[in-house]
Amino acid sequence: MNIRRDCLFYAAFLTKRYTKAHPSSSIATLPTQGMEESTLMDIEAKQNALGGGAINEKPRVYNTNNDPIVNGKDRDISSNSWNPSDELSHMLHALVGLDRYPNYLSRFQQFSDINSLEKALEARLSDVRRQKSEIAERRADIRQLVRGYILSESEGDLGKDSYNCSELWCDHPLLSPPKTWTELREKKVLTDQAFKVCYRSIDSTSNARKAKSKKRTNSLPTLEDIIHGKVQVHLDPSLLEEWMNQEMYDVYSFPLLTNEFCSLLRKTVRELSILAESDEFSHLQFGRRPIDLDTIGLGWVTDLLFHMFIQPLSLHLFARTEKLVDDDVDLGPSTLDWRQGYVAGYSSDPKEYEGTQRHRLVPHTDDSEVTLNCCLGDEFKGGSVEFYGLRGTPREGHFVGKIDRPNVGTAILHSGRNLHAVSNVSSGDRYALIVWSRSWSHTRLNTCPCCCLNRRQDSTCICNRRWN
């Protein structure tokens, strides 16, 4: 299989398919579906800082004219004094200087400036130690929460105390990790289409390898090997046409999870959130933030989606645009090597004890190269996923299109740097399984955070190999 040729063919097919469905649109000018042109500035200035649609970062501050956003706090632009404790730019300049110049600190004439840098670095190190301690304590308590939840449904000893609770689910009839392809199908995790695309792709790849090596042994990889990342999956482009849709430029959708499995995840998140309201666990404020699947012991779900779908689909769809590979090399194994999966909840009446934290979500980008967003239901109105253009393109910050209430189990795949929002949920509860994926071994190895966020793709970044 010529992976590079097939990937380029499939990307061209999707673009042709989308252009045919939307003949007046193009990459530069996309449909607004009847909505007035809006900019992020217009929208963000109207959002509440807390509760309704806030994202988990420093508050954004506007001046009286709603001009440039200041992330964090107001700055005294008349001052040019060295202040690495309060100015991120000063801290980054210092870190680059320490990396590039052997005697960087000798350039500082005042020891007070060196002391300021030392103090700022110590403060950051203190933050790391504090968060590390808090996370370990929190995960240990969440393990007890999960243990209590499973004990209410089963009998027997659930193992020693630890902050890793994946073992607690080993004997669960529905949420234990599937070990075989047959078990995966029996548990009704994936839709028939998703299962077929993956299984047939793996089977055809294995047969091709078998024919090439002239061995008669069955070389079909085990499901456990795939979940654990020991085998990279390559999806056959010929099987993707009937499964995937291009919703708009660089945004794709496909049926992924069954209604039964989505309902099970919703039920688990809700019941854990209710149990966390008890006096024993109320300090966790468990349902106030999106619920991480690894933390509650269900990381196998994230691993399954990451290795079986996100990695191979990203090679087909985002390898060049998101710099997951170099332009001058053929497509090889996926460079996505990190993932986080969590369940986020939205509601017309947010309740911490149901795991619904927000009414909506303000326009933002993700700290990921590729994001998968799968609708888990429940019954709700509103909650559209709106897109406002890719960073680094002429459409950045302008409304591009939206995906109205997707079917339960339908996944949306998009670049993490694609600005997007969730509109207000006007009734009911809306849950979504989100998986972030990063490339530490490639994309983030060769670009600084600023270039990465803004999708600048050249060799002049100070983190690129040209400089190092």
LINZIUR-V362415 format. One record per residue. N is the residue number from 1. RES is the residue in one small letter. BURIAL is # if it has 24 or more other ideal C-beta (glycine too) atoms within 12 Angstrom, else .. D_LAST is the distance of its C-alpha to the last C-alpha in Angstrom with 2 decimals. Layout:
<<N,RES,BURIAL,D_LAST> <N,RES,BURIAL,D_LAST>>
This chain:
<<1,m,.,35.13> <2,n,.,32.74> <3,i,#,30.56> <4,r,.,28.66> <5,r,.,31.99> <6,d,#,33.71> <7,c,#,31.06> <8,l,.,31.19> <9,f,.,34.97> <10,y,#,35.30> <11,a,#,33.13> <12,a,.,35.28> <13,f,#,38.37> <14,l,#,37.60> <15,t,#,36.92> <16,k,.,40.16> <17,r,.,42.02> <18,y,#,40.95> <19,t,.,41.75> <20,k,.,45.13> <21,a,.,45.91> <22,h,.,44.79> <23,p,.,45.66> <24,s,.,45.20> <25,s,.,41.65> <26,s,.,38.32> <27,i,.,34.66> <28,a,.,35.00> <29,t,.,38.39> <30,l,#,39.13> <31,p,#,42.47> <32,t,.,43.34> <33,q,.,46.21> <34,g,.,48.71> <35,m,.,46.80> <36,e,.,46.36> <37,e,.,42.99> <38,s,#,41.27> <39,t,.,38.07> <40,l,#,36.16> <41,m,#,37.28> <42,d,.,40.88> <43,i,#,40.52> <44,e,#,38.40> <45,a,.,40.61> <46,k,.,43.55> <47,q,#,42.12> <48,n,.,43.07> <49,a,.,40.43> <50,l,.,41.86> <51,g,.,43.60> <52,g,#,44.04> <53,g,#,40.59> <54,a,#,38.11> <55,i,#,34.63> <56,n,.,32.93> <57,e,.,30.89> <58,k,.,31.63> <59,p,.,34.61> <60,r,#,34.16> <61,v,.,36.15> <62,y,.,37.68> <63,n,.,39.27> <64,t,.,42.89> <65,n,.,42.12> <66,n,.,39.88> <67,d,.,37.11> <68,p,.,33.42> <69,i,#,32.76> <70,v,.,31.63> <71,n,.,29.99> <72,g,.,31.36> <73,k,.,33.60> <74,d,.,34.77> <75,r,.,32.76> <76,d,.,34.31> <77,i,.,32.58> <78,s,.,34.60> <79,s,.,32.77> <80,n,.,29.48> <81,s,.,29.50> <82,w,#,26.58> <83,n,.,27.06> <84,p,#,24.18> <85,s,.,26.88> <86,d,.,28.06> <87,e,#,25.34> <88,l,.,22.39> <89,s,.,20.59> <90,h,#,21.04> <91,m,#,19.75> <92,l,.,16.52> <93,h,.,16.05> <94,a,#,16.74> <95,l,.,14.32> <96,v,.,11.37> <97,g,.,13.00> <98,l,.,13.46> <99,d,.,9.87> <100,r,.,8.82> <101,y,.,12.19> <102,p,.,14.20> <103,n,.,17.46> <104,y,.,16.78> <105,l,.,20.19> <106,s,.,22.08> <107,r,.,21.84> <108,f,.,24.14> <109,q,.,27.71> <110,q,.,29.45> <111,f,.,29.27> <112,s,.,30.44> <113,d,.,27.10> <114,i,.,25.30> <115,n,.,28.06> <116,s,#,27.47> <117,l,#,23.83> <118,e,.,25.02> <119,k,.,27.79> <120,a,#,25.61> <121,l,.,23.27> <122,e,.,26.45> <123,a,.,27.92> <124,r,.,25.07> <125,l,.,25.33> <126,s,.,29.06> <127,d,.,28.64> <128,v,.,26.72> <129,r,.,29.46> <130,r,.,32.23> <131,q,.,31.06> <132,k,.,30.50> <133,s,.,34.05> <134,e,.,35.56> <135,i,.,34.03> <136,a,.,35.34> <137,e,.,38.75> <138,r,#,38.88> <139,r,#,38.05> <140,a,.,40.73> <141,d,#,43.23> <142,i,#,42.35> <143,r,#,42.97> <144,q,#,46.42> <145,l,#,46.90> <146,v,#,46.07> <147,r,#,48.21> <148,g,#,51.12> <149,y,#,50.72> <150,i,#,50.79> <151,l,.,53.65> <152,s,.,55.66> <153,e,.,55.47> <154,s,.,55.73> <155,e,.,57.11> <156,g,.,55.84> <157,d,.,53.18> <158,l,#,49.64> <159,g,.,47.78> <160,k,.,46.43> <161,d,.,44.85> <162,s,.,41.10> <163,y,#,38.67> <164,n,.,37.95> <165,c,#,40.90> <166,s,#,40.11> <167,e,#,42.73> <168,l,#,45.37> <169,w,#,45.49> <170,c,.,45.96> <171,d,.,49.69> <172,h,#,49.71> <173,p,.,51.60> <174,l,#,49.33> <175,l,#,45.97> <176,s,#,45.30> <177,p,#,42.42> <178,p,#,43.92> <179,k,.,43.64> <180,t,.,44.90> <181,w,#,44.95> <182,t,.,48.64> <183,e,.,48.07> <184,l,#,45.40> <185,r,.,47.99> <186,e,.,50.81> <187,k,#,48.91> <188,k,.,48.62> <189,v,#,44.98> <190,l,#,43.94> <191,t,#,46.03> <192,d,.,47.67> <193,q,#,45.48> <194,a,#,42.20> <195,f,#,43.46> <196,k,#,44.64> <197,v,#,41.38> <198,c,#,39.38> <199,y,#,42.01> <200,r,#,42.88> <201,s,#,39.27> <202,i,#,38.67> <203,d,#,42.02> <204,s,#,41.43> <205,t,#,37.98> <206,s,#,39.59> <207,n,.,42.47> <208,a,.,40.22> <209,r,.,38.36> <210,k,.,41.74> <211,a,.,43.17> <212,k,.,40.28> <213,s,.,40.54> <214,k,.,44.38> <215,k,.,44.61> <216,r,.,47.38> <217,t,.,45.93> <218,n,.,45.07> <219,s,.,41.29> <220,l,#,41.24> <221,p,#,38.63> <222,t,.,40.10> <223,l,#,39.60> <224,e,.,38.31> <225,d,.,35.55> <226,i,#,34.47> <227,i,#,34.72> <228,h,.,32.63> <229,g,#,29.90> <230,k,.,30.77> <231,v,#,31.49> <232,q,#,29.78> <233,v,#,32.37> <234,h,#,32.56> <235,l,#,35.11> <236,d,#,37.40> <237,p,#,37.15> <238,s,.,40.88> <239,l,#,41.68> <240,l,#,39.72> <241,e,.,41.84> <242,e,.,44.79> <243,w,#,42.76> <244,m,#,40.25> <245,n,#,40.77> <246,q,#,38.50> <247,e,#,39.64> <248,m,#,37.64> <249,y,#,34.46> <250,d,#,31.74> <251,v,#,34.19> <252,y,#,36.06> <253,s,#,38.85> <254,f,#,40.62> <255,p,#,43.20> <256,l,#,41.45> <257,l,#,43.42> <258,t,#,47.19> <259,n,.,49.43> <260,e,.,50.48> <261,f,#,47.02> <262,c,#,46.13> <263,s,.,49.40> <264,l,#,48.65> <265,l,#,45.27> <266,r,#,46.97> <267,k,#,49.78> <268,t,#,47.52> <269,v,#,45.47> <270,r,#,48.69> <271,e,#,50.52> <272,l,#,47.70> <273,s,#,47.49> <274,i,#,51.26> <275,l,#,51.28> <276,a,#,48.53> <277,e,#,51.02> <278,s,.,53.18> <279,d,.,53.41> <280,e,.,51.44> <281,f,#,48.31> <282,s,.,48.71> <283,h,.,46.13> <284,l,#,43.41> <285,q,.,44.05> <286,f,#,43.07> <287,g,#,43.88> <288,r,#,42.36> <289,r,#,38.87> <290,p,#,37.93> <291,i,#,38.59> <292,d,#,35.70> <293,l,#,36.85> <294,d,#,34.96> <295,t,#,36.58> <296,i,#,40.05> <297,g,#,39.46> <298,l,#,39.20> <299,g,#,35.57> <300,w,#,36.84> <301,v,#,37.65> <302,t,#,34.05> <303,d,#,32.87> <304,l,#,35.50> <305,l,#,34.55> <306,f,#,30.79> <307,h,#,30.93> <308,m,#,34.03> <309,f,#,33.43> <310,i,#,30.30> <311,q,#,27.80> <312,p,#,29.80> <313,l,#,30.94> <314,s,#,27.45> <315,l,#,26.58> <316,h,#,29.66> <317,l,#,29.25> <318,f,#,25.76> <319,a,#,23.33> <320,r,#,22.50> <321,t,#,23.43> <322,e,#,21.36> <323,k,#,18.39> <324,l,#,19.29> <325,v,#,18.40> <326,d,.,16.63> <327,d,.,19.14> <328,d,.,19.16> <329,v,.,20.08> <330,d,.,23.41> <331,l,#,24.00> <332,g,.,23.83> <333,p,#,24.08> <334,s,#,23.40> <335,t,#,20.04> <336,l,#,22.02> <337,d,#,22.08> <338,w,#,23.51> <339,r,#,26.80> <340,q,#,29.29> <341,g,#,32.89> <342,y,#,35.47> <343,v,#,38.84> <344,a,#,39.35> <345,g,#,42.87> <346,y,#,44.47> <347,s,#,48.13> <348,s,#,50.73> <349,d,.,51.67> <350,p,#,48.58> <351,k,.,49.49> <352,e,#,47.28> <353,y,#,49.57> <354,e,#,49.00> <355,g,#,45.21> <356,t,#,45.42> <357,q,#,43.33> <358,r,#,43.39> <359,h,#,45.47> <360,r,#,42.50> <361,l,#,38.77> <362,v,#,37.35> <363,p,#,34.88> <364,h,#,31.36> <365,t,#,28.23> <366,d,#,27.24> <367,d,.,24.19> <368,s,#,23.80> <369,e,#,22.64> <370,v,#,26.20> <371,t,#,29.40> <372,l,#,32.73> <373,n,#,35.80> <374,c,#,39.05> <375,c,#,42.40> <376,l,#,44.46> <377,g,#,47.46> <378,d,#,49.91> <379,e,.,52.53> <380,f,#,51.20> <381,k,.,51.32> <382,g,#,48.53> <383,g,#,44.99> <384,s,#,43.57> <385,v,#,39.83> <386,e,#,38.96> <387,f,#,35.90> <388,y,#,34.63> <389,g,#,32.03> <390,l,#,28.37> <391,r,#,25.93> <392,g,#,24.58> <393,t,#,27.83> <394,p,.,31.05> <395,r,#,32.90> <396,e,#,30.74> <397,g,#,33.22> <398,h,#,36.30> <399,f,#,38.51> <400,v,#,37.95> <401,g,#,40.24> <402,k,#,41.30> <403,i,#,42.30> <404,d,.,45.63> <405,r,#,46.65> <406,p,#,45.23> <407,n,.,47.29> <408,v,#,46.87> <409,g,#,44.28> <410,t,#,42.59> <411,a,#,38.79> <412,i,#,36.63> <413,l,#,33.09> <414,h,#,30.73> <415,s,#,27.19> <416,g,#,26.35> <417,r,#,25.43> <418,n,#,28.95> <419,l,#,30.94> <420,h,#,34.03> <421,a,#,36.93> <422,v,#,40.03> <423,s,#,43.30> <424,n,#,46.07> <425,v,#,47.94> <426,s,.,51.54> <427,s,.,53.23> <428,g,#,52.51> <429,d,#,49.38> <430,r,#,46.19> <431,y,#,43.78> <432,a,#,40.48> <433,l,#,38.16> <434,i,#,34.54> <435,v,#,31.58> <436,w,#,28.00> <437,s,#,25.27> <438,r,#,21.50> <439,s,#,18.59> <440,w,.,16.28> <441,s,.,15.02> <442,h,#,14.07> <443,t,#,14.92> <444,r,#,13.84> <445,l,.,10.75> <446,n,#,9.37> <447,t,#,11.40> <448,c,#,12.41> <449,p,.,16.13> <450,c,.,17.40> <451,c,#,16.01> <452,c,#,17.05> <453,l,#,20.47> <454,n,.,21.11> <455,r,#,19.97> <456,r,#,17.81> <457,q,#,16.49> <458,d,.,14.29> <459,s,.,10.82> <460,t,.,10.96> <461,c,#,10.17> <462,i,#,7.83> <463,c,#,6.88> <464,n,.,6.49> <465,r,.,4.71> <466,r,.,5.64> <467,w,.,3.79> <468,n,.,0.00>>
